[in-house]
């Protein structure tokens, strides 16, 4: 049965989509069966997976609004070796139409119910806002992975984001947990980044991943080639960091299963 993980942050530009694509590819590289869902109308995760968002016939719109079976919407050929439910500007219309449908908060959860046993992990790339699409993602998820930069304003907003997630969870998904906080675009030469990192660890403890995603040119270049970093330049520090993150997530899950 798949572990469903939303990758979310209200703040844009924190490496959310980069994390979604690269952690999905890294998990797939460990021979896990992975599905990535691009719920962001910008469709960047779709393009970063080697799929042209302008040419796809079926997207999250068809899944959520037309209620097409997931098997008809899933794209099985991507550069990251994972399966994909694409996103593009049509997903904006889905957000609007969700306001008019019955049980709108659980559309995605219901759609995924029949295919969860086919995957080990399902990752959801959320929009950079808490709208109906994000609510759907959180309602369908077991946990939330929060990428963030080690900057003052990001730290200030993180507590508010955690509170918002917990409030939403109490309404739509009482079992929702924080998967972890991921430090992205990290520069160890930056004193502020180091200070914020230490504050994060003090405040959130074990919820902060040990793995840190560095600032890396290869990570920034890879999407323009339609490939995750491990297929664009597997020797880059960015690619190695996301492989390490995948390993850390797997270890955490094994420990949690052993404890339960």
PLY file of the C-alpha trace (Angstrom):
ply
format ascii 1.0
element vertex 260
property float x
property float y
property float z
element edge 259
property int vertex1
property int vertex2
end_header
0.00 0.00 0.00
1.41 3.35 -1.08
2.55 6.03 1.32
1.01 9.28 0.01
3.15 12.35 0.65
2.18 15.92 -0.24
5.02 18.35 -0.90
3.71 21.71 0.17
4.64 25.23 1.16
2.58 28.41 0.84
5.73 30.29 -0.13
6.90 29.98 -3.72
10.50 29.59 -4.82
11.54 27.19 -2.05
12.37 24.21 -4.25
8.99 22.50 -3.90
8.71 21.23 -7.47
12.43 20.46 -7.67
11.97 18.33 -4.57
8.86 16.60 -5.94
10.52 15.58 -9.21
13.87 14.61 -7.72
12.63 12.68 -4.72
10.22 10.77 -7.00
13.08 9.92 -9.37
15.38 8.99 -6.50
12.77 6.67 -5.00
12.19 5.10 -8.41
15.96 4.55 -8.68
15.75 2.42 -5.53
13.34 0.13 -7.44
10.25 1.46 -5.67
7.06 1.94 -7.66
6.37 5.67 -7.65
3.58 7.93 -8.87
4.00 11.73 -9.03
0.89 13.92 -9.19
1.34 17.46 -10.53
-1.44 19.48 -8.87
0.20 22.81 -9.69
-1.41 24.60 -12.68
2.07 25.83 -13.70
2.83 22.24 -14.73
6.52 22.55 -13.88
6.74 19.06 -12.38
5.26 17.70 -15.60
7.86 19.45 -17.76
10.63 18.48 -15.35
9.60 14.85 -15.81
10.16 15.04 -19.57
6.47 15.39 -20.49
5.20 18.32 -22.58
2.41 19.91 -20.56
0.98 21.47 -23.73
0.45 18.13 -25.44
-0.96 15.91 -22.69
-4.54 14.81 -23.27
-5.42 13.97 -19.68
-4.39 15.85 -16.53
-5.51 16.24 -12.94
-8.55 18.05 -14.38
-9.86 14.88 -15.98
-9.11 12.93 -12.81
-10.80 15.35 -10.40
-13.64 16.88 -12.42
-14.50 14.37 -15.15
-13.73 11.50 -12.75
-11.82 9.50 -15.33
-10.24 6.33 -13.91
-6.61 6.91 -12.85
-5.47 4.25 -15.31
-6.65 6.50 -18.17
-4.87 9.55 -16.81
-1.53 8.10 -15.67
1.50 8.59 -17.94
3.88 5.65 -17.59
6.83 6.97 -19.64
8.88 9.70 -17.95
12.58 10.51 -17.81
12.51 9.85 -14.05
11.26 6.25 -14.46
8.17 7.00 -12.36
4.51 7.30 -13.34
2.91 10.73 -13.64
-0.47 12.42 -13.51
0.22 15.64 -15.38
-0.70 19.21 -14.59
-1.09 22.29 -16.77
-3.29 25.39 -17.00
-6.40 23.16 -17.14
-5.86 22.48 -13.44
-6.82 26.11 -12.73
-10.27 25.33 -14.11
-10.38 22.25 -11.90
-9.85 24.43 -8.83
-12.81 26.61 -9.82
-15.09 23.68 -10.65
-14.24 21.92 -7.40
-16.18 24.66 -5.61
-19.36 23.38 -7.30
-19.10 19.62 -6.74
-20.20 17.39 -3.90
-17.56 16.19 -1.41
-15.01 18.38 -3.15
-12.35 17.96 -0.44
-12.01 14.20 -1.01
-12.11 13.96 -4.80
-8.41 13.09 -5.02
-8.55 10.68 -2.07
-11.41 8.79 -3.71
-9.67 8.76 -7.09
-6.50 7.22 -5.62
-8.23 4.63 -3.45
-8.22 1.97 -6.16
-4.57 2.30 -7.18
-2.72 2.77 -3.88
-1.86 -0.92 -3.77
0.03 -0.57 -7.08
2.64 1.85 -5.73
5.10 2.16 -2.88
5.04 5.96 -2.85
2.72 8.62 -4.27
4.09 12.17 -4.19
1.85 15.20 -4.77
3.34 18.50 -5.92
0.98 21.12 -4.45
0.38 24.70 -5.64
2.12 27.43 -3.59
-1.15 28.35 -1.86
-3.74 26.75 0.39
-6.56 26.44 -2.15
-9.01 23.65 -2.97
-6.31 21.72 -4.82
-4.02 21.76 -1.79
-6.91 20.78 0.48
-7.55 17.80 -1.82
-3.89 16.82 -1.62
-3.84 17.03 2.18
-7.07 15.05 2.45
-5.54 12.29 0.32
-2.14 12.20 2.04
-0.59 10.32 4.91
1.91 13.10 5.52
3.33 16.44 4.36
6.93 17.14 3.36
7.75 20.84 3.76
10.70 22.24 1.77
12.02 25.60 2.96
14.96 27.92 2.56
16.95 28.87 5.65
15.93 32.52 5.62
14.31 34.65 8.31
10.95 35.14 6.60
10.77 31.45 5.69
11.29 30.52 9.33
8.62 32.98 10.42
6.14 31.55 7.93
6.89 27.92 8.71
5.18 27.94 12.11
2.08 29.48 10.52
2.16 26.85 7.78
2.41 24.03 10.33
-0.55 25.47 12.25
-2.58 25.73 9.06
-1.78 22.15 8.08
-2.82 20.92 11.52
-6.09 22.87 11.40
-6.91 21.52 7.94
-5.95 18.04 9.07
-8.42 18.18 11.95
-11.20 18.87 9.45
-10.39 16.77 6.37
-7.80 14.19 7.48
-7.22 13.58 11.21
-4.42 11.08 10.49
-2.29 13.56 8.54
1.25 13.96 9.90
4.29 16.08 9.15
6.62 13.87 7.12
9.55 16.22 7.61
11.06 19.65 7.05
13.63 19.82 4.26
16.26 22.54 4.08
16.69 23.52 0.42
19.05 25.79 -1.56
21.36 25.68 1.43
24.66 27.54 1.42
26.83 26.64 4.45
28.94 29.77 3.86
25.92 31.91 4.69
25.83 32.76 8.39
22.08 33.48 8.38
21.39 30.11 6.76
23.37 28.37 9.50
21.60 30.32 12.24
18.14 29.57 10.82
19.10 25.92 10.38
20.01 25.67 14.07
16.75 27.34 15.08
14.85 24.89 12.92
16.49 21.91 14.59
15.86 23.34 18.05
12.19 24.04 17.33
11.20 21.05 15.17
13.74 18.48 16.36
13.54 15.13 14.58
11.06 16.50 12.05
13.97 18.24 10.31
15.70 15.93 7.84
19.40 15.42 8.34
19.76 15.61 4.57
20.29 19.14 3.28
19.74 20.14 -0.36
22.53 22.51 -1.44
22.45 25.34 -3.92
23.47 23.56 -7.09
23.66 24.69 -10.72
22.85 21.20 -12.01
19.59 21.13 -10.06
18.61 24.43 -11.64
19.60 23.30 -15.15
17.97 19.85 -15.12
14.32 20.98 -15.62
15.19 22.75 -18.88
16.35 19.36 -20.17
13.19 17.65 -18.94
15.05 15.36 -16.56
15.58 14.88 -12.82
19.10 15.62 -11.62
20.12 11.96 -11.31
19.52 11.52 -15.05
20.95 14.90 -16.02
24.13 14.70 -13.92
24.15 11.88 -11.38
27.53 12.99 -10.01
26.27 16.45 -9.03
25.88 17.36 -5.38
22.17 18.03 -5.95
21.53 14.56 -7.37
23.45 12.93 -4.52
21.52 14.98 -1.95
18.13 13.82 -3.24
19.30 10.21 -3.32
20.35 10.67 0.32
16.91 12.15 1.10
15.18 9.13 -0.45
17.35 6.89 1.72
16.50 8.88 4.84
12.76 8.72 4.11
12.98 4.95 3.66
14.91 4.52 6.91
12.38 6.62 8.81
9.51 4.54 7.48
11.20 1.28 8.41
11.83 2.58 11.92
8.22 3.72 12.24
6.94 0.34 11.08
9.24 -1.47 13.50
8.08 0.75 16.36
4.42 0.08 15.58
0 1
1 2
2 3
3 4
4 5
5 6
6 7
7 8
8 9
9 10
10 11
11 12
12 13
13 14
14 15
15 16
16 17
17 18
18 19
19 20
20 21
21 22
22 23
23 24
24 25
25 26
26 27
27 28
28 29
29 30
30 31
31 32
32 33
33 34
34 35
35 36
36 37
37 38
38 39
39 40
40 41
41 42
42 43
43 44
44 45
45 46
46 47
47 48
48 49
49 50
50 51
51 52
52 53
53 54
54 55
55 56
56 57
57 58
58 59
59 60
60 61
61 62
62 63
63 64
64 65
65 66
66 67
67 68
68 69
69 70
70 71
71 72
72 73
73 74
74 75
75 76
76 77
77 78
78 79
79 80
80 81
81 82
82 83
83 84
84 85
85 86
86 87
87 88
88 89
89 90
90 91
91 92
92 93
93 94
94 95
95 96
96 97
97 98
98 99
99 100
100 101
101 102
102 103
103 104
104 105
105 106
106 107
107 108
108 109
109 110
110 111
111 112
112 113
113 114
114 115
115 116
116 117
117 118
118 119
119 120
120 121
121 122
122 123
123 124
124 125
125 126
126 127
127 128
128 129
129 130
130 131
131 132
132 133
133 134
134 135
135 136
136 137
137 138
138 139
139 140
140 141
141 142
142 143
143 144
144 145
145 146
146 147
147 148
148 149
149 150
150 151
151 152
152 153
153 154
154 155
155 156
156 157
157 158
158 159
159 160
160 161
161 162
162 163
163 164
164 165
165 166
166 167
167 168
168 169
169 170
170 171
171 172
172 173
173 174
174 175
175 176
176 177
177 178
178 179
179 180
180 181
181 182
182 183
183 184
184 185
185 186
186 187
187 188
188 189
189 190
190 191
191 192
192 193
193 194
194 195
195 196
196 197
197 198
198 199
199 200
200 201
201 202
202 203
203 204
204 205
205 206
206 207
207 208
208 209
209 210
210 211
211 212
212 213
213 214
214 215
215 216
216 217
217 218
218 219
219 220
220 221
221 222
222 223
223 224
224 225
225 226
226 227
227 228
228 229
229 230
230 231
231 232
232 233
233 234
234 235
235 236
236 237
237 238
238 239
239 240
240 241
241 242
242 243
243 244
244 245
245 246
246 247
247 248
248 249
249 250
250 251
251 252
252 253
253 254
254 255
255 256
256 257
257 258
258 259
